[in-house]
Amino acid sequence: MLNASLKELAAALAQKKISSAELTKLFLDRTSRLNGALNAFITVESEKSLAQARAADQRIAKGDAMPLTGIPVAHKDIFVTKGWRTTCGSKMLSNFVSPYDAHVIERFNAAGAVMLGKTNMDEFAMGSSSETSFYGPVKNPWNQERVPGGSSGGSTAAIAARMAPAATGTDTGGSIRQPAAVTGIVGLKPTYGRCSRWGIVAFASSLDQAGPMTRTVRDAAIMLKTMASHDLRDTTSVDVPVPDYEKALEGGVAGLRVGIPKEYRIDGTPPEIDELWNRGVEWLRAQGAEIIDVSLPHTKYALPAYYIVAPAEASSNLARYDGVRYGLRASGVDDLIGLYERTRAEGFGREVKRRIMIGTYVLSAGYYDAYYKKAQQIRALIARDFNEAFEKCDVLLTPTAPTAAFAAGDKMDDPVTMYLNDMFTIPASMAGLPGISVPAGFDKDGLPLGLQLIAPAFDEETLFRAAAALEKSAAFTARAAGY
């Protein structure tokens, strides 16, 4: 059961081969055994999970099951969860228990899914390695001396180690796709607005998007069908139909126009990245896709523009953590300003403070027009590039990350080098487009590599169609040794 797909798990539950309580206990026991080494989960409450599982068993017995009823799912600790601690990987929220559920969590609860626990992450989703968490770094199951990517590294590590069959994540500049690539799983960032942001602890509000993390493309389609919906509480949630994503998997890619953006070929990228990308091109061509060269001329500005826009929004969003309303409150302080200063100094980690300072600077008088406004103008040009490219093709194929998983601690003191890990994922985020990473190969050290597909806004059907074809040719079935 640890290696079964979501579809297979649902069938086993329906046929009474296993109960949800038994299945949940199987994953909880595995988590108890492995989490000390991998640090993938921050919070696990077995009794709460088993209570949900018993309720799911009753629902299945009544014939009221949905595709995810009774199936255990892990949730990134950025989604607020009623009665469960939500920390966002930060000391600032170490004692926070939400009085309500995020919309995405509501959707899983309505579907009868079981919450396995809350997964570890970079603090406030700021990082590409899952090393900035107040609760310690997450380890990559493929090699515990390597990072699992970030910020959704806890979710990817849990799936790669078979501690969970599926998990949720959030993607601001690549935080679903990049960790999925370096841990050998599937990670999907939907179109901005496809999944509600209600109840997601905000990092950069114009970029944050919830998405599924799974072992297969079909599992991602099943998860997104549950997660995607319009939500009146989120003004950026878009009221569009949610298609049958599983059906889209059967379409094949014959006649599909696949664009290859020349700007994603970057000097200094390890040769295995380009080699894998070329194999991906040939895999899709062999299945009948038409390969077209395209240009996204403003790609080179995406990374610097992102690291102006995202910190600016983070500076605004994180201003709410003041020690007054909720979360950490510094002790031994006699005045209000001192309370603000001490609480924020004690509660935030180094990377969060760095981004708050950058964001505050670019929003300050005299610099707003020079930095923030200019970055937003570049963002519009990036979106225009994609629109023009999609007049010539249906989907884009690129690498997901510029390298395989790097060594833990290797880039912690060099933030610019760390930020470069999102160079292939950030452009789609800046344009609000859907992207998916599919495990497709290995580097010279036997570590996983992923290929990324990008589609027009709200065309996740085409994305799944192409991803299924890529997955079929790649035939990636390897597992991390020992897991």
C-alpha positions, 0 to 999 in steps of 0.5 A, spaced: 500 500 500 505 504 501 507 504 493 500 504 491 497 510 487 491 514 489 486 511 484 489 504 487 488 506 494 481 508 493 479 502 489 482 498 495 478 502 500 472 501 496 473 493 495 474 493 503 481 490 502 483 495 507 480 500 512 482 507 512 484 507 519 488 501 517 491 505 511 492 511 516 496 507 521 500 504 516 503 511 514 503 514 521 507 508 523 512 509 517 512 517 519 514 515 526 519 511 524 522 515 519 521 522 521 527 523 526 532 522 520 528 526 515 524 532 519 519 532 514 513 533 519 513 539 524 506 536 527 503 529 527 497 528 531 495 521 530 489 520 534 486 526 530 488 523 524 485 516 526 478 519 528 478 522 521 479 515 518 474 512 522 469 517 520 471 516 512 470 508 513 463 510 516 462 514 509 465 509 505 460 503 508 454 508 506 456 508 499 458 516 500 465 516 498 469 521 493 475 519 490 479 521 496 475 519 501 479 515 506 486 517 503 491 520 508 494 526 505 499 531 508 499 538 508 504 543 508 504 547 514 502 554 511 495 552 510 491 554 517 488 548 520 482 548 525 484 545 532 491 543 529 498 548 530 500 552 524 507 554 524 509 556 517 516 553 519 517 560 524 518 561 531 513 567 530 507 562 529 510 556 534 504 557 538 498 558 533 492 554 533 487 556 527 480 557 529 478 555 522 480 551 516 483 554 509 479 553 503 483 548 500 483 544 507 475 545 507 475 542 500 479 536 503 475 535 509 469 535 504 472 530 500 473 525 506 480 525 506 485 524 512 490 529 514 496 525 516 500 532 519 503 538 517 509 538 513 516 542 514 518 548 510 522 554 509 520 559 514 514 563 511 515 559 504 522 563 503 527 559 501 529 554 496 532 548 500 527 547 506 533 549 511 530 556 514 525 552 518 525 554 525 524 546 526 530 544 523 532 543 516 528 537 512 533 532 509 532 529 502 531 521 502 535 520 496 541 523 500 540 525 507 546 530 505 542 533 500 537 538 500 530 536 498 528 543 495 524 548 498 519 551 500 515 545 500 521 540 502 517 537 507 511 535 503 516 532 497 520 528 502 514 525 505 512 523 499 519 520 496 520 516 503 513 513 502 511 517 509 504 520 505 501 518 498 500 525 496 501 532 499 499 539 498 504 545 497 504 552 495 508 555 489 510 563 489 516 562 485 517 555 484 516 552 491 512 546 488 516 545 482 523 545 484 523 541 490 518 536 486 524 535 481 530 534 486 526 529 490 523 525 484 516 526 484 510 530 480 509 537 483 503 542 479 503 549 480 496 551 478 494 558 474 494 563 479 486 564 482 485 556 480 485 554 488 483 559 493 488 563 497 484 563 503 487 561 509 494 560 506 499 564 510 501 570 506 508 571 503 507 574 496 499 575 495 500 576 487 504 570 486 502 565 492 498 559 489 496 552 492 498 546 488 498 538 489 504 534 490 504 527 488 508 521 485 504 520 478 501 525 474 494 522 474 494 523 482 496 530 481 490 530 476 485 527 482 488 532 487 487 538 483 480 536 482 479 536 489 483 543 490 480 547 485 474 551 486 471 558 486 471 562 493 468 568 494 472 569 500 478 570 496 478 576 491 483 573 487 479 566 486 477 566 479 470 563 477 471 558 472 469 551 471 473 545 473 474 540 468 475 533 469 483 533 469 483 525 469 480 525 462 485 530 459 490 524 461 488 520 455 488 525 450 495 524 447 500 529 444 499 527 437 498 534 433 500 538 440 505 544 438 510 544 444 515 550 444 522 550 446 524 557 449 531 559 447 532 563 453 532 557 457 539 554 455 543 558 459 551 557 460 554 554 465 548 549 466 550 542 468 550 538 461 545 533 464 540 538 464 541 540 457 541 532 455 535 531 459 531 537 456 533 534 449 531 527 451 524 530 453 523 534 446 525 527 442 520 523 447 514 528 445 516 528 438 516 521 438 509 521 440 506 526 435 508 532 438 510 538 433 516 541 436 517 549 435 522 554 437 520 560 441 523 566 444 521 569 451 526 575 451 524 578 457 526 571 461 533 574 463 529 579 467 524 575 471 529 573 477 531 580 479 524 582 478 521 577 482 526 578 488 523 585 488 516 584 487 516 578 492 520 581 498 515 588 497 509 584 498 512 580 504 514 586 507 507 588 507 504 581 509 509 580 515 507 587 518 501 583 522 506 579 526 507 585 532 506 581 538 499 584 539 494 579 536 497 572 535 503 568 535 509 570 539 510 575 544 516 578 547 517 578 554 520 583 559 518 589 554 515 595 557 513 599 551 509 598 545 515 600 540 519 595 544 514 590 544 514 590 536 522 590 535 523 585 540 518 580 538 520 581 530 527 580 532 526 574 536 520 571 532 523 571 525 529 568 522 535 570 518 532 569 511 525 572 513 529 578 516 533 579 509 527 579 505 523 584 509 528 589 509 529 588 501 521 589 501 521 595 505 527 598 502 524 598 495 517 600 497 520 606 501 519 613 498 524 615 493 525 608 491 518 605 489 518 608 482 525 606 481 525 599 483 518 596 485 514 600 479 519 598 474 519 590 476 511 590 475 512 593 468 517 588 467 512 583 469 507 585 464 512 584 459 514 577 461 506 575 461 506 578 454 512 574 452 508 568 454 502 570 450 505 571 444 509 564 445 502 561 446 500 564 439 505 559 436 505 553 441 500 550 446 505 548 451 512 549 453 517 544 455 523 547 459 528 544 465 525 545 472 531 546 476 538 548 474 541 542 478 540 536 482 539 537 489 545 540 492 549 539 498 545 541 505 549 548 507 552 549 501 548 555 499 546 558 506 551 564 506 550 566 499 543 568 498 544 570 490 546 563 488 540 560 492 535 564 489 538 562 482 535 555 483 528 558 481 531 561 475 526 556 470 520 556 475 519 564 476 517 566 469 511 562 469 510 564 476 510 572 474 505 571 469 500 567 473 501 561 469 500 553 470 506 549 470 508 542 472 514 538 474 515 531 472 521 526 474 524 524 468 532 522 469 538 523 473 544 526 474 551 523 474 550 522 482 544 518 481 539 524 483 533 525 480 532 531 475 525 534 472 522 537 466 517 542 466 511 544 462 508 550 462 501 552 459 496 558 458 492 560 464 487 556 466 489 550 461 491 545 466 488 540 461 493 541 456 498 541 461 496 534 464 495 531 457 503 533 455 505 531 462 502 524 461 506 523 455 512 525 458 511 521 464 510 515 459 516 516 455 520 517 462 518 511 465 521 514 472 519 508 477 526 509 481 525 510 489 530 513 494 534 507 496 531 505 503 525 508 502 
